Amino acid sequence: MSTLEEHRFIVRHLNKIDPQHRRWYISTRQEDQNRWVNLGDNTNMLNLQEYFLRAQEPGELGGFDYKKDFLTYSYSYEESRWGFQPVFGHEEYLYICEMPIEVGSVILIILRTSANLLFNIFRRSNIS
């Protein structure tokens, strides 16, 4: 997650597919104070601080001996919006898989080809 456009795309998609407002991991890790890095391409998350939800849970506020080094997209009912929320990383949440658009196109082609092959095999077995 490195641009405002990517953030908006994810939020629009989550609004469509997740009316339960569950938490979703993204491939980002905190490297040091207020610096988050995308693990896929090692780019920094820049200019997205305003999209972090207000800290309200243990480990998000200063003065603790532990910190939350992983990020989720979470929904805040208090703020009425999706945003980034730090988590410890051992919790069981859903996961948003980030990949370059070119890779996504290849995967779609493979899935379509596989579906067509399965359909033809099924059709032939029913004809015989």
Backbone as XML, in Angstrom:
<?xml version="1.0"?>
<chain id="A" units="angstrom">
  <residue number="1" name="MET">
    <atom name="N" x="0.846" y="-1.161" z="0.000"/>
    <atom name="CA" x="0.000" y="0.000" z="0.000"/>
    <atom name="C" x="0.890" y="1.220" z="0.000"/>
  </residue>
  <residue number="2" name="SER">
    <atom name="N" x="0.960" y="1.900" z="-1.122"/>
    <atom name="CA" x="1.891" y="3.031" z="-1.153"/>
    <atom name="C" x="1.285" y="4.302" z="-1.725"/>
  </residue>
  <residue number="3" name="THR">
    <atom name="N" x="0.039" y="4.258" z="-2.197"/>
    <atom name="CA" x="-0.551" y="5.472" z="-2.749"/>
    <atom name="C" x="-1.978" y="5.643" z="-2.244"/>
  </residue>
  <residue number="4" name="LEU">
    <atom name="N" x="-2.445" y="6.867" z="-2.338"/>
    <atom name="CA" x="-3.816" y="7.185" z="-1.963"/>
    <atom name="C" x="-4.803" y="6.435" z="-2.862"/>
  </residue>
  <residue number="5" name="GLU">
    <atom name="N" x="-4.469" y="6.294" z="-4.141"/>
    <atom name="CA" x="-5.342" y="5.577" z="-5.067"/>
    <atom name="C" x="-5.502" y="4.106" z="-4.666"/>
  </residue>
  <residue number="6" name="GLU">
    <atom name="N" x="-4.404" y="3.471" z="-4.256"/>
    <atom name="CA" x="-4.481" y="2.085" z="-3.791"/>
    <atom name="C" x="-5.361" y="1.988" z="-2.550"/>
  </residue>
  <residue number="7" name="HIS">
    <atom name="N" x="-5.189" y="2.913" z="-1.633"/>
    <atom name="CA" x="-5.998" y="2.922" z="-0.408"/>
    <atom name="C" x="-7.481" y="3.053" z="-0.761"/>
  </residue>
  <residue number="8" name="ARG">
    <atom name="N" x="-7.822" y="3.981" z="-1.616"/>
    <atom name="CA" x="-9.227" y="4.183" z="-2.006"/>
    <atom name="C" x="-9.794" y="2.943" z="-2.687"/>
  </residue>
  <residue number="9" name="PHE">
    <atom name="N" x="-9.000" y="2.305" z="-3.541"/>
    <atom name="CA" x="-9.448" y="1.082" z="-4.210"/>
    <atom name="C" x="-9.778" y="0.004" z="-3.190"/>
  </residue>
  <residue number="10" name="ILE">
    <atom name="N" x="-8.886" y="-0.210" z="-2.228"/>
    <atom name="CA" x="-9.105" y="-1.233" z="-1.205"/>
    <atom name="C" x="-10.350" y="-0.917" z="-0.382"/>
  </residue>
  <residue number="11" name="VAL">
    <atom name="N" x="-10.504" y="0.327" z="0.023"/>
    <atom name="CA" x="-11.665" y="0.711" z="0.831"/>
    <atom name="C" x="-12.964" y="0.488" z="0.052"/>
  </residue>
  <residue number="12" name="ARG">
    <atom name="N" x="-12.996" y="0.875" z="-1.224"/>
    <atom name="CA" x="-14.205" y="0.636" z="-2.040"/>
    <atom name="C" x="-14.511" y="-0.848" z="-2.118"/>
  </residue>
  <residue number="13" name="HIS">
    <atom name="N" x="-13.473" y="-1.653" z="-2.318"/>
    <atom name="CA" x="-13.663" y="-3.096" z="-2.437"/>
    <atom name="C" x="-14.137" y="-3.695" z="-1.109"/>
  </residue>
  <residue number="14" name="LEU">
    <atom name="N" x="-13.540" y="-3.294" z="-0.003"/>
    <atom name="CA" x="-13.962" y="-3.806" z="1.300"/>
    <atom name="C" x="-15.414" y="-3.421" z="1.605"/>
  </residue>
  <residue number="15" name="ASN">
    <atom name="N" x="-15.809" y="-2.228" z="1.207"/>
    <atom name="CA" x="-17.204" y="-1.822" z="1.412"/>
    <atom name="C" x="-18.164" y="-2.729" z="0.658"/>
  </residue>
  <residue number="16" name="LYS">
    <atom name="N" x="-17.735" y="-3.255" z="-0.490"/>
    <atom name="CA" x="-18.584" y="-4.147" z="-1.287"/>
    <atom name="C" x="-18.621" y="-5.570" z="-0.735"/>
  </residue>
  <residue number="17" name="ILE">
    <atom name="N" x="-17.463" y="-6.076" z="-0.306"/>
    <atom name="CA" x="-17.380" y="-7.509" z="0.020"/>
    <atom name="C" x="-17.449" y="-7.838" z="1.500"/>
  </residue>
  <residue number="18" name="ASP">
    <atom name="N" x="-17.332" y="-6.836" z="2.375"/>
    <atom name="CA" x="-17.231" y="-7.155" z="3.803"/>
    <atom name="C" x="-18.165" y="-6.308" z="4.668"/>
  </residue>
  <residue number="19" name="PRO">
    <atom name="N" x="-19.470" y="-6.584" z="4.599"/>
    <atom name="CA" x="-20.400" y="-5.826" z="5.445"/>
    <atom name="C" x="-20.215" y="-6.115" z="6.936"/>
  </residue>
  <residue number="20" name="GLN">
    <atom name="N" x="-19.516" y="-7.219" z="7.282"/>
    <atom name="CA" x="-19.247" y="-7.536" z="8.687"/>
    <atom name="C" x="-18.110" y="-6.701" z="9.255"/>
  </residue>
  <residue number="21" name="HIS">
    <atom name="N" x="-17.364" y="-6.015" z="8.390"/>
    <atom name="CA" x="-16.250" y="-5.161" z="8.807"/>
    <atom name="C" x="-15.201" y="-5.930" z="9.615"/>
  </residue>
  <residue number="22" name="ARG">
    <atom name="N" x="-14.700" y="-7.008" z="9.022"/>
    <atom name="CA" x="-13.644" y="-7.789" z="9.671"/>
    <atom name="C" x="-12.304" y="-7.099" z="9.473"/>
  </residue>
  <residue number="23" name="ARG">
    <atom name="N" x="-11.278" y="-7.601" z="10.132"/>
    <atom name="CA" x="-9.925" y="-7.073" z="9.955"/>
    <atom name="C" x="-9.223" y="-7.859" z="8.854"/>
  </residue>
  <residue number="24" name="TRP">
    <atom name="N" x="-8.384" y="-7.150" z="8.097"/>
    <atom name="CA" x="-7.662" y="-7.725" z="6.963"/>
    <atom name="C" x="-6.194" y="-7.336" z="7.055"/>
  </residue>
  <residue number="25" name="TYR">
    <atom name="N" x="-5.323" y="-8.348" z="7.133"/>
    <atom name="CA" x="-3.882" y="-8.071" z="7.098"/>
    <atom name="C" x="-3.492" y="-7.506" z="5.731"/>
  </residue>
  <residue number="26" name="ILE">
    <atom name="N" x="-2.513" y="-6.617" z="5.734"/>
    <atom name="CA" x="-1.846" y="-6.211" z="4.502"/>
    <atom name="C" x="-0.359" y="-6.490" z="4.703"/>
  </residue>
  <residue number="27" name="SER">
    <atom name="N" x="0.377" y="-6.591" z="3.623"/>
    <atom name="CA" x="1.784" y="-6.995" z="3.725"/>
    <atom name="C" x="2.679" y="-5.811" z="4.077"/>
  </residue>
  <residue number="28" name="THR">
    <atom name="N" x="2.466" y="-5.278" z="5.263"/>
    <atom name="CA" x="3.218" y="-4.119" z="5.736"/>
    <atom name="C" x="3.695" y="-4.386" z="7.158"/>
  </residue>
  <residue number="29" name="ARG">
    <atom name="N" x="4.909" y="-3.947" z="7.448"/>
    <atom name="CA" x="5.489" y="-4.146" z="8.777"/>
    <atom name="C" x="6.127" y="-2.845" z="9.242"/>
  </residue>
  <residue number="30" name="GLN">
    <atom name="N" x="6.046" y="-2.600" z="10.556"/>
    <atom name="CA" x="6.670" y="-1.410" z="11.118"/>
    <atom name="C" x="8.158" y="-1.659" z="11.305"/>
  </residue>
  <residue number="31" name="GLU">
    <atom name="N" x="8.970" y="-0.816" z="10.713"/>
    <atom name="CA" x="10.421" y="-0.953" z="10.805"/>
    <atom name="C" x="10.981" y="-0.151" z="11.976"/>
  </residue>
  <residue number="32" name="ASP">
    <atom name="N" x="10.463" y="1.031" z="12.210"/>
    <atom name="CA" x="10.803" y="1.834" z="13.379"/>
    <atom name="C" x="9.660" y="2.809" z="13.614"/>
  </residue>
  <residue number="33" name="GLN">
    <atom name="N" x="9.809" y="3.676" z="14.606"/>
    <atom name="CA" x="8.717" y="4.564" z="14.993"/>
    <atom name="C" x="8.137" y="5.314" z="13.796"/>
  </residue>
  <residue number="34" name="ASN">
    <atom name="N" x="6.851" y="5.102" z="13.524"/>
    <atom name="CA" x="6.118" y="5.787" z="12.455"/>
    <atom name="C" x="6.663" y="5.524" z="11.053"/>
  </residue>
  <residue number="35" name="ARG">
    <atom name="N" x="7.370" y="4.404" z="10.850"/>
    <atom name="CA" x="7.829" y="4.051" z="9.499"/>
    <atom name="C" x="7.364" y="2.637" z="9.193"/>
  </residue>
  <residue number="36" name="TRP">
    <atom name="N" x="6.473" y="2.550" z="8.215"/>
    <atom name="CA" x="5.895" y="1.275" z="7.800"/>
    <atom name="C" x="6.386" y="0.950" z="6.401"/>
  </residue>
  <residue number="37" name="VAL">
    <atom name="N" x="6.764" y="-0.315" z="6.178"/>
    <atom name="CA" x="7.345" y="-0.743" z="4.908"/>
    <atom name="C" x="6.499" y="-1.861" z="4.312"/>
  </residue>
  <residue number="38" name="ASN">
    <atom name="N" x="6.222" y="-1.732" z="3.013"/>
    <atom name="CA" x="5.532" y="-2.796" z="2.277"/>
    <atom name="C" x="6.512" y="-3.934" z="2.044"/>
  </residue>
  <residue number="39" name="LEU">
    <atom name="N" x="6.168" y="-5.126" z="2.502"/>
    <atom name="CA" x="7.100" y="-6.253" z="2.423"/>
    <atom name="C" x="7.302" y="-6.745" z="0.994"/>
  </residue>
  <residue number="40" name="GLY">
    <atom name="N" x="6.308" y="-6.606" z="0.140"/>
    <atom name="CA" x="6.414" y="-7.102" z="-1.228"/>
    <atom name="C" x="7.476" y="-6.402" z="-2.046"/>
  </residue>
  <residue number="41" name="ASP">
    <atom name="N" x="7.546" y="-5.070" z="-1.933"/>
    <atom name="CA" x="8.508" y="-4.327" z="-2.755"/>
    <atom name="C" x="9.429" y="-3.426" z="-1.938"/>
  </residue>
  <residue number="42" name="ASN">
    <atom name="N" x="9.384" y="-3.539" z="-0.613"/>
    <atom name="CA" x="10.236" y="-2.761" z="0.297"/>
    <atom name="C" x="10.084" y="-1.246" z="0.154"/>
  </residue>
  <residue number="43" name="THR">
    <atom name="N" x="8.909" y="-0.781" z="-0.285"/>
    <atom name="CA" x="8.679" y="0.654" z="-0.356"/>
    <atom name="C" x="8.049" y="1.127" z="0.949"/>
  </residue>
  <residue number="44" name="ASN">
    <atom name="N" x="8.308" y="2.378" z="1.280"/>
    <atom name="CA" x="7.733" y="2.976" z="2.479"/>
    <atom name="C" x="6.305" y="3.419" z="2.203"/>
  </residue>
  <residue number="45" name="MET">
    <atom name="N" x="5.473" y="3.313" z="3.219"/>
    <atom name="CA" x="4.129" y="3.889" z="3.147"/>
    <atom name="C" x="4.287" y="5.369" z="3.431"/>
  </residue>
  <residue number="46" name="LEU">
    <atom name="N" x="4.025" y="6.185" z="2.438"/>
    <atom name="CA" x="4.220" y="7.623" z="2.587"/>
    <atom name="C" x="2.896" y="8.361" z="2.455"/>
  </residue>
  <residue number="47" name="ASN">
    <atom name="N" x="2.753" y="9.424" z="3.192"/>
    <atom name="CA" x="1.600" y="10.317" z="3.098"/>
    <atom name="C" x="0.269" y="9.629" z="3.350"/>
  </residue>
  <residue number="48" name="LEU">
    <atom name="N" x="0.274" y="8.579" z="4.155"/>
    <atom name="CA" x="-0.957" y="7.873" z="4.467"/>
    <atom name="C" x="-1.280" y="7.914" z="5.959"/>
  </residue>
  <residue number="49" name="GLN">
    <atom name="N" x="-0.577" y="8.747" z="6.733"/>
    <atom name="CA" x="-0.769" y="8.792" z="8.180"/>
    <atom name="C" x="-2.210" y="9.105" z="8.574"/>
  </residue>
  <residue number="50" name="GLU">
    <atom name="N" x="-2.884" y="9.940" z="7.800"/>
    <atom name="CA" x="-4.253" y="10.317" z="8.157"/>
    <atom name="C" x="-5.236" y="9.156" z="8.011"/>
  </residue>
  <residue number="51" name="TYR">
    <atom name="N" x="-4.801" y="8.075" z="7.389"/>
    <atom name="CA" x="-5.674" y="6.912" z="7.206"/>
    <atom name="C" x="-5.519" y="5.873" z="8.313"/>
  </residue>
  <residue number="52" name="PHE">
    <atom name="N" x="-4.659" y="6.165" z="9.295"/>
    <atom name="CA" x="-4.566" y="5.316" z="10.477"/>
    <atom name="C" x="-5.736" y="5.645" z="11.391"/>
  </residue>
  <residue number="53" name="LEU">
    <atom name="N" x="-6.353" y="4.615" z="11.934"/>
    <atom name="CA" x="-7.421" y="4.828" z="12.903"/>
    <atom name="C" x="-6.811" y="5.324" z="14.213"/>
  </residue>
  <residue number="54" name="ARG">
    <atom name="N" x="-7.610" y="6.005" z="15.008"/>
    <atom name="CA" x="-7.113" y="6.477" z="16.301"/>
    <atom name="C" x="-6.724" y="5.282" z="17.176"/>
  </residue>
  <residue number="55" name="ALA">
    <atom name="N" x="-5.594" y="5.406" z="17.856"/>
    <atom name="CA" x="-5.108" y="4.341" z="18.739"/>
    <atom name="C" x="-6.045" y="4.206" z="19.932"/>
  </residue>
  <residue number="56" name="GLN">
    <atom name="N" x="-6.543" y="2.982" z="20.149"/>
    <atom name="CA" x="-7.470" y="2.755" z="21.251"/>
    <atom name="C" x="-7.208" y="1.448" z="21.974"/>
  </residue>
  <residue number="57" name="GLU">
    <atom name="N" x="-6.300" y="0.640" z="21.459"/>
    <atom name="CA" x="-6.066" y="-0.673" z="22.044"/>
    <atom name="C" x="-4.682" y="-0.731" z="22.684"/>
  </residue>
  <residue number="58" name="PRO">
    <atom name="N" x="-4.485" y="-1.635" z="23.674"/>
    <atom name="CA" x="-3.146" y="-1.793" z="24.263"/>
    <atom name="C" x="-2.106" y="-2.098" z="23.184"/>
  </residue>
  <residue number="59" name="GLY">
    <atom name="N" x="-0.961" y="-1.506" z="23.301"/>
    <atom name="CA" x="0.108" y="-1.724" z="22.338"/>
    <atom name="C" x="0.138" y="-0.675" z="21.250"/>
  </residue>
  <residue number="60" name="GLU">
    <atom name="N" x="-0.903" y="0.141" z="21.145"/>
    <atom name="CA" x="-0.933" y="1.208" z="20.148"/>
    <atom name="C" x="-0.587" y="2.552" z="20.768"/>
  </residue>
  <residue number="61" name="LEU">
    <atom name="N" x="-0.756" y="2.646" z="22.059"/>
    <atom name="CA" x="-0.499" y="3.895" z="22.759"/>
    <atom name="C" x="0.911" y="3.878" z="23.335"/>
  </residue>
  <residue number="62" name="GLY">
    <atom name="N" x="1.498" y="5.019" z="23.522"/>
    <atom name="CA" x="2.857" y="5.085" z="24.046"/>
    <atom name="C" x="2.958" y="4.559" z="25.470"/>
  </residue>
  <residue number="63" name="GLY">
    <atom name="N" x="4.173" y="4.194" z="25.886"/>
    <atom name="CA" x="4.409" y="3.791" z="27.255"/>
    <atom name="C" x="4.305" y="2.298" z="27.518"/>
  </residue>
  <residue number="64" name="PHE">
    <atom name="N" x="4.092" y="1.491" z="26.525"/>
    <atom name="CA" x="4.019" y="0.048" z="26.718"/>
    <atom name="C" x="5.351" y="-0.594" z="26.327"/>
  </residue>
  <residue number="65" name="ASP">
    <atom name="N" x="5.617" y="-1.765" z="26.880"/>
    <atom name="CA" x="6.854" y="-2.477" z="26.564"/>
    <atom name="C" x="6.746" y="-3.291" z="25.280"/>
  </residue>
  <residue number="66" name="TYR">
    <atom name="N" x="5.603" y="-3.333" z="24.692"/>
    <atom name="CA" x="5.416" y="-4.084" z="23.466"/>
    <atom name="C" x="4.765" y="-3.180" z="22.432"/>
  </residue>
  <residue number="67" name="LYS">
    <atom name="N" x="4.896" y="-3.557" z="21.195"/>
    <atom name="CA" x="4.273" y="-2.758" z="20.142"/>
    <atom name="C" x="3.696" y="-3.673" z="19.085"/>
  </residue>
  <residue number="68" name="LYS">
    <atom name="N" x="2.830" y="-3.117" z="18.303"/>
    <atom name="CA" x="2.169" y="-3.852" z="17.238"/>
    <atom name="C" x="2.864" y="-3.498" z="15.931"/>
  </residue>
  <residue number="69" name="ASP">
    <atom name="N" x="3.521" y="-4.501" z="15.310"/>
    <atom name="CA" x="4.359" y="-4.250" z="14.139"/>
    <atom name="C" x="3.708" y="-4.590" z="12.807"/>
  </residue>
  <residue number="70" name="PHE">
    <atom name="N" x="2.469" y="-5.085" z="12.822"/>
    <atom name="CA" x="1.794" y="-5.456" z="11.582"/>
    <atom name="C" x="0.564" y="-4.580" z="11.406"/>
  </residue>
  <residue number="71" name="LEU">
    <atom name="N" x="0.097" y="-4.457" z="10.167"/>
    <atom name="CA" x="-1.052" y="-3.601" z="9.894"/>
    <atom name="C" x="-2.231" y="-4.393" z="9.353"/>
  </residue>
  <residue number="72" name="THR">
    <atom name="N" x="-3.411" y="-3.960" z="9.750"/>
    <atom name="CA" x="-4.637" y="-4.479" z="9.151"/>
    <atom name="C" x="-5.454" y="-3.297" z="8.646"/>
  </residue>
  <residue number="73" name="TYR">
    <atom name="N" x="-6.305" y="-3.600" z="7.676"/>
    <atom name="CA" x="-7.413" y="-2.698" z="7.377"/>
    <atom name="C" x="-8.486" y="-3.081" z="8.358"/>
  </residue>
  <residue number="74" name="SER">
    <atom name="N" x="-8.977" y="-2.133" z="9.102"/>
    <atom name="CA" x="-10.018" y="-2.363" z="10.093"/>
    <atom name="C" x="-11.067" y="-1.277" z="9.941"/>
  </residue>
  <residue number="75" name="TYR">
    <atom name="N" x="-12.271" y="-1.601" z="10.385"/>
    <atom name="CA" x="-13.341" y="-0.614" z="10.326"/>
    <atom name="C" x="-13.573" y="-0.059" z="11.718"/>
  </residue>
  <residue number="76" name="SER">
    <atom name="N" x="-13.640" y="1.252" z="11.821"/>
    <atom name="CA" x="-13.926" y="1.911" z="13.088"/>
    <atom name="C" x="-15.362" y="2.431" z="13.044"/>
  </residue>
  <residue number="77" name="TYR">
    <atom name="N" x="-16.206" y="1.861" z="13.901"/>
    <atom name="CA" x="-17.579" y="2.358" z="13.993"/>
    <atom name="C" x="-17.596" y="3.759" z="14.597"/>
  </residue>
  <residue number="78" name="GLU">
    <atom name="N" x="-16.671" y="4.020" z="15.486"/>
    <atom name="CA" x="-16.584" y="5.336" z="16.115"/>
    <atom name="C" x="-16.250" y="6.422" z="15.087"/>
  </residue>
  <residue number="79" name="GLU">
    <atom name="N" x="-15.330" y="6.083" z="14.154"/>
    <atom name="CA" x="-14.924" y="7.051" z="13.131"/>
    <atom name="C" x="-15.707" y="6.888" z="11.831"/>
  </residue>
  <residue number="80" name="SER">
    <atom name="N" x="-16.506" y="5.825" z="11.716"/>
    <atom name="CA" x="-17.317" y="5.527" z="10.519"/>
    <atom name="C" x="-16.474" y="5.441" z="9.259"/>
  </residue>
  <residue number="81" name="ARG">
    <atom name="N" x="-15.373" y="4.682" z="9.353"/>
    <atom name="CA" x="-14.509" y="4.546" z="8.175"/>
    <atom name="C" x="-13.561" y="3.370" z="8.338"/>
  </residue>
  <residue number="82" name="TRP">
    <atom name="N" x="-13.043" y="2.913" z="7.166"/>
    <atom name="CA" x="-11.962" y="1.933" z="7.135"/>
    <atom name="C" x="-10.652" y="2.686" z="7.320"/>
  </residue>
  <residue number="83" name="GLY">
    <atom name="N" x="-9.690" y="2.028" z="7.956"/>
    <atom name="CA" x="-8.372" y="2.624" z="8.108"/>
    <atom name="C" x="-7.366" y="1.586" z="8.553"/>
  </residue>
  <residue number="84" name="PHE">
    <atom name="N" x="-6.140" y="2.027" z="8.713"/>
    <atom name="CA" x="-5.065" y="1.136" z="9.149"/>
    <atom name="C" x="-5.094" y="1.013" z="10.665"/>
  </residue>
  <residue number="85" name="GLN">
    <atom name="N" x="-4.928" y="-0.229" z="11.144"/>
    <atom name="CA" x="-4.844" y="-0.451" z="12.580"/>
    <atom name="C" x="-3.701" y="-1.417" z="12.858"/>
  </residue>
  <residue number="86" name="PRO">
    <atom name="N" x="-2.742" y="-1.017" z="13.676"/>
    <atom name="CA" x="-1.643" y="-1.914" z="14.033"/>
    <atom name="C" x="-2.144" y="-3.109" z="14.847"/>
  </residue>
  <residue number="87" name="VAL">
    <atom name="N" x="-1.535" y="-4.275" z="14.602"/>
    <atom name="CA" x="-1.839" y="-5.499" z="15.349"/>
    <atom name="C" x="-0.528" y="-6.222" z="15.635"/>
  </residue>
  <residue number="88" name="PHE">
    <atom name="N" x="-0.582" y="-7.208" z="16.528"/>
    <atom name="CA" x="0.634" y="-7.942" z="16.901"/>
    <atom name="C" x="1.142" y="-8.867" z="15.800"/>
  </residue>
  <residue number="89" name="GLY">
    <atom name="N" x="0.252" y="-9.439" z="15.023"/>
    <atom name="CA" x="0.665" y="-10.325" z="13.936"/>
    <atom name="C" x="0.360" y="-11.785" z="14.179"/>
  </residue>
  <residue number="90" name="HIS">
    <atom name="N" x="-0.056" y="-12.159" z="15.375"/>
    <atom name="CA" x="-0.387" y="-13.561" z="15.642"/>
    <atom name="C" x="-1.903" y="-13.803" z="15.595"/>
  </residue>
  <residue number="91" name="GLU">
    <atom name="N" x="-2.678" y="-12.749" z="15.464"/>
    <atom name="CA" x="-4.126" y="-12.896" z="15.414"/>
    <atom name="C" x="-4.561" y="-13.490" z="14.073"/>
  </residue>
  <residue number="92" name="GLU">
    <atom name="N" x="-5.683" y="-14.188" z="14.088"/>
    <atom name="CA" x="-6.203" y="-14.802" z="12.865"/>
    <atom name="C" x="-7.189" y="-13.860" z="12.195"/>
  </residue>
  <residue number="93" name="TYR">
    <atom name="N" x="-6.709" y="-13.164" z="11.178"/>
    <atom name="CA" x="-7.534" y="-12.263" z="10.386"/>
    <atom name="C" x="-7.431" y="-12.680" z="8.922"/>
  </residue>
  <residue number="94" name="LEU">
    <atom name="N" x="-8.294" y="-12.123" z="8.108"/>
    <atom name="CA" x="-8.213" y="-12.341" z="6.669"/>
    <atom name="C" x="-6.984" y="-11.611" z="6.136"/>
  </residue>
  <residue number="95" name="TYR">
    <atom name="N" x="-6.646" y="-11.871" z="4.872"/>
    <atom name="CA" x="-5.417" y="-11.310" z="4.320"/>
    <atom name="C" x="-5.680" y="-10.754" z="2.927"/>
  </residue>
  <residue number="96" name="ILE">
    <atom name="N" x="-5.223" y="-9.548" z="2.680"/>
    <atom name="CA" x="-5.287" y="-8.955" z="1.348"/>
    <atom name="C" x="-3.959" y="-9.241" z="0.665"/>
  </residue>
  <residue number="97" name="CYS">
    <atom name="N" x="-4.016" y="-9.970" z="-0.435"/>
    <atom name="CA" x="-2.809" y="-10.324" z="-1.179"/>
    <atom name="C" x="-2.520" y="-9.224" z="-2.194"/>
  </residue>
  <residue number="98" name="GLU">
    <atom name="N" x="-1.378" y="-8.597" z="-2.063"/>
    <atom name="CA" x="-0.986" y="-7.535" z="-2.983"/>
    <atom name="C" x="-0.016" y="-8.101" z="-4.014"/>
  </residue>
  <residue number="99" name="MET">
    <atom name="N" x="-0.265" y="-7.744" z="-5.277"/>
    <atom name="CA" x="0.611" y="-8.182" z="-6.358"/>
    <atom name="C" x="0.533" y="-7.179" z="-7.496"/>
  </residue>
  <residue number="100" name="PRO">
    <atom name="N" x="1.564" y="-7.142" z="-8.327"/>
    <atom name="CA" x="1.506" y="-6.255" z="-9.496"/>
    <atom name="C" x="0.341" y="-6.654" z="-10.409"/>
  </residue>
  <residue number="101" name="ILE">
    <atom name="N" x="-0.255" y="-5.680" z="-11.067"/>
    <atom name="CA" x="-1.410" y="-5.935" z="-11.924"/>
    <atom name="C" x="-1.089" y="-6.944" z="-13.028"/>
  </residue>
  <residue number="102" name="GLU">
    <atom name="N" x="0.153" y="-6.956" z="-13.500"/>
    <atom name="CA" x="0.530" y="-7.901" z="-14.566"/>
    <atom name="C" x="0.397" y="-9.338" z="-14.073"/>
  </residue>
  <residue number="103" name="VAL">
    <atom name="N" x="0.779" y="-9.580" z="-12.825"/>
    <atom name="CA" x="0.676" y="-10.920" z="-12.249"/>
    <atom name="C" x="-0.789" y="-11.309" z="-12.101"/>
  </residue>
  <residue number="104" name="GLY">
    <atom name="N" x="-1.610" y="-10.364" z="-11.683"/>
    <atom name="CA" x="-3.039" y="-10.627" z="-11.559"/>
    <atom name="C" x="-3.663" y="-11.017" z="-12.884"/>
  </residue>
  <residue number="105" name="SER">
    <atom name="N" x="-3.252" y="-10.369" z="-13.967"/>
    <atom name="CA" x="-3.778" y="-10.698" z="-15.295"/>
    <atom name="C" x="-3.394" y="-12.118" z="-15.691"/>
  </residue>
  <residue number="106" name="VAL">
    <atom name="N" x="-2.171" y="-12.519" z="-15.392"/>
    <atom name="CA" x="-1.715" y="-13.876" z="-15.703"/>
    <atom name="C" x="-2.521" y="-14.900" z="-14.912"/>
  </residue>
  <residue number="107" name="ILE">
    <atom name="N" x="-2.770" y="-14.614" z="-13.653"/>
    <atom name="CA" x="-3.552" y="-15.531" z="-12.819"/>
    <atom name="C" x="-4.962" y="-15.679" z="-13.368"/>
  </residue>
  <residue number="108" name="LEU">
    <atom name="N" x="-5.574" y="-14.580" z="-13.799"/>
    <atom name="CA" x="-6.921" y="-14.663" z="-14.385"/>
    <atom name="C" x="-6.930" y="-15.528" z="-15.635"/>
  </residue>
  <residue number="109" name="ILE">
    <atom name="N" x="-5.928" y="-15.387" z="-16.474"/>
    <atom name="CA" x="-5.842" y="-16.204" z="-17.689"/>
    <atom name="C" x="-5.710" y="-17.673" z="-17.323"/>
  </residue>
  <residue number="110" name="ILE">
    <atom name="N" x="-4.872" y="-17.984" z="-16.351"/>
    <atom name="CA" x="-4.691" y="-19.374" z="-15.911"/>
    <atom name="C" x="-5.997" y="-19.923" z="-15.356"/>
  </residue>
  <residue number="111" name="LEU">
    <atom name="N" x="-6.701" y="-19.145" z="-14.534"/>
    <atom name="CA" x="-7.968" y="-19.604" z="-13.969"/>
    <atom name="C" x="-9.012" y="-19.843" z="-15.048"/>
  </residue>
  <residue number="112" name="ARG">
    <atom name="N" x="-9.100" y="-18.944" z="-16.013"/>
    <atom name="CA" x="-10.067" y="-19.117" z="-17.108"/>
    <atom name="C" x="-9.737" y="-20.357" z="-17.924"/>
  </residue>
  <residue number="113" name="THR">
    <atom name="N" x="-8.466" y="-20.553" z="-18.227"/>
    <atom name="CA" x="-8.044" y="-21.724" z="-19.002"/>
    <atom name="C" x="-8.375" y="-23.000" z="-18.238"/>
  </residue>
  <residue number="114" name="SER">
    <atom name="N" x="-8.072" y="-23.017" z="-16.939"/>
    <atom name="CA" x="-8.368" y="-24.191" z="-16.121"/>
    <atom name="C" x="-9.865" y="-24.456" z="-16.068"/>
  </residue>
  <residue number="115" name="ALA">
    <atom name="N" x="-10.657" y="-23.410" z="-15.916"/>
    <atom name="CA" x="-12.113" y="-23.576" z="-15.867"/>
    <atom name="C" x="-12.638" y="-24.136" z="-17.179"/>
  </residue>
  <residue number="116" name="ASN">
    <atom name="N" x="-12.108" y="-23.651" z="-18.306"/>
    <atom name="CA" x="-12.540" y="-24.163" z="-19.609"/>
    <atom name="C" x="-12.171" y="-25.633" z="-19.766"/>
  </residue>
  <residue number="117" name="LEU">
    <atom name="N" x="-10.965" y="-26.004" z="-19.333"/>
    <atom name="CA" x="-10.550" y="-27.400" z="-19.425"/>
    <atom name="C" x="-11.449" y="-28.293" z="-18.583"/>
  </residue>
  <residue number="118" name="LEU">
    <atom name="N" x="-11.744" y="-27.871" z="-17.361"/>
    <atom name="CA" x="-12.614" y="-28.664" z="-16.492"/>
    <atom name="C" x="-14.016" y="-28.784" z="-17.075"/>
  </residue>
  <residue number="119" name="PHE">
    <atom name="N" x="-14.522" y="-27.702" z="-17.642"/>
    <atom name="CA" x="-15.850" y="-27.728" z="-18.254"/>
    <atom name="C" x="-15.883" y="-28.719" z="-19.411"/>
  </residue>
  <residue number="120" name="ASN">
    <atom name="N" x="-14.853" y="-28.698" z="-20.263"/>
    <atom name="CA" x="-14.806" y="-29.619" z="-21.406"/>
    <atom name="C" x="-14.695" y="-31.064" z="-20.949"/>
  </residue>
  <residue number="121" name="ILE">
    <atom name="N" x="-13.896" y="-31.324" z="-19.928"/>
    <atom name="CA" x="-13.777" y="-32.688" z="-19.411"/>
    <atom name="C" x="-15.118" y="-33.153" z="-18.848"/>
  </residue>
  <residue number="122" name="PHE">
    <atom name="N" x="-15.788" y="-32.298" z="-18.078"/>
    <atom name="CA" x="-17.082" y="-32.630" z="-17.509"/>
    <atom name="C" x="-18.114" y="-32.865" z="-18.610"/>
  </residue>
  <residue number="123" name="ARG">
    <atom name="N" x="-18.125" y="-32.015" z="-19.611"/>
    <atom name="CA" x="-19.069" y="-32.135" z="-20.723"/>
    <atom name="C" x="-18.872" y="-33.449" z="-21.464"/>
  </residue>
  <residue number="124" name="ARG">
    <atom name="N" x="-17.611" y="-33.807" z="-21.745"/>
    <atom name="CA" x="-17.321" y="-35.047" z="-22.460"/>
    <atom name="C" x="-17.743" y="-36.262" z="-21.627"/>
  </residue>
  <residue number="125" name="SER">
    <atom name="N" x="-17.522" y="-36.197" z="-20.334"/>
    <atom name="CA" x="-17.892" y="-37.346" z="-19.498"/>
    <atom name="C" x="-19.403" y="-37.529" z="-19.425"/>
  </residue>
  <residue number="126" name="ASN">
    <atom name="N" x="-20.172" y="-36.448" z="-19.561"/>
    <atom name="CA" x="-21.627" y="-36.550" z="-19.547"/>
    <atom name="C" x="-22.197" y="-36.967" z="-20.893"/>
  </residue>
  <residue number="127" name="ILE">
    <atom name="N" x="-21.464" y="-36.721" z="-21.967"/>
    <atom name="CA" x="-21.927" y="-37.106" z="-23.307"/>
    <atom name="C" x="-21.781" y="-38.611" z="-23.499"/>
  </residue>
  <residue number="128" name="SER">
    <atom name="N" x="-20.745" y="-39.184" z="-22.959"/>
    <atom name="CA" x="-20.463" y="-40.607" z="-23.181"/>
    <atom name="C" x="-21.450" y="-41.512" z="-22.490"/>
  </residue>
</chain>
